[in-house]
Amino acid sequence: MDEKMIEKLKSQKTYRREPLTDTQLLMTITICIFMAMYVLAMVFLKGGFLHPQQVFDMLNDNASLIIVSCGLTIVMIGGGIDISVGAVTSLVVMSCVMYLNNGGNIFVSILLALGIGLAFGLVQGFLISYLEIQPFIVTLAGMFFARGMTTILSVNPQKAAHEGFAKLREVKIEIPWLGYYAKNGNLVPARMELGVVVAFACLIVIFILLGFIRLGRNFYAMGGNQQSALMLGINVKKTRFLSYVISGVLSGISGYVFMMHTGAGNATNAAGMEMNAIASSIIGGTLLTGGVGNVAGTFFGTLTLTTIKKIVVSSGLREPWWQSITTGGMLCFFILLQSVVLGYRAKKKKA
């Protein structure tokens, strides 16, 4: 072989396909399961599953859950937990409804929602990060406090009667080319609420934060191994504090989106939302041990959870306990799947 050929071979770049990270692998599994589940529902159950509006209805009903799940994903990636998000959402809804009904301003009501969420994030983040109190205990206390404050504001349901807010609620984004023709021959365009746009905006911002900003990488490092994060010069206390602050702010945004969807406040609003948010995050590939997760996976985890519930209802099992049973079964399945997949990868790497 002459020298020119040798130089040519040396100059050629060899490309090696990098394996998927744990986060990417678990997210891919979730997306595939969601798509397979939805396609099977379209084939066997048909009905609303054949119309794109079904997907938009899922987004409209769960926009606030998507936002809360994004905040919880950040906390869980950092190795923490926040079970107060549902109660904070409920407090925000009741506070904003009562403020608007007493002649309040829409812009100020948005600031009120953000302020309540930020206050919970700051207090809980400080107690967990700087006083080193267990996250479960702190956020449990936050949950009880928020539920109690919601009840103090009003025991009875309160409907938002503000004229400007009513007009804001009526804003819908119509997509005619994704609509369908009703039996009378009229075109019914696909409709998406304004809250879904807010949810997607939050998703994009958090996705960029986790994937392309140093703070996001610090969350992964802290959740993966706290001692290693300290050795890398990461301020673990500050990073953990910021994760709870972000979660609190997103809970405030979620509360306002929830209010835009329902138009009313109730002491039982968003009951169980924290559990659904945890389930969505886990199904989306976020590990409770920290260091692994992605909001894109959480988004599909939310859709998977909602699709399961709709399949159960469409199958004729309309009793609420069937939805709880299937949710619990699906959660156990994904936890087991994560354990098997990651365990197999760990053995393969050692081999």
ABEGO torsion letter per residue (X at the ends): XBAAAAAAAAABBBBBBBBBBAAAAAAAAAAAAAAAAAAAAAAAAEEAAABAAAAAAAAAAAAAAAAAAAAAAAAAAAGBBBAAAAAAAAAAAAAAAAAAAAGBBAAAAAAAAAAAAAAAAAAAAAAAAAAGBBAAAAAAAAAAAAAAAAAAABABBBBBABAAAAAAAABBBBBAAABBBBAAGBBBBBBBBAAAAAAAAAAAAAAAAAAABAAAAAAAAAAABAAAAAAAGBBAAAAAAAAAAAAAAAAAAAAAAAAAAAGBBBAABGBGAAAAAAAAAAAAGBBAAEGBEBAAAAAAAAAAAAAAAAAAAAAGBABAAAAAAAAAAAAAAAAAAAAAAAAAAAAAAAX
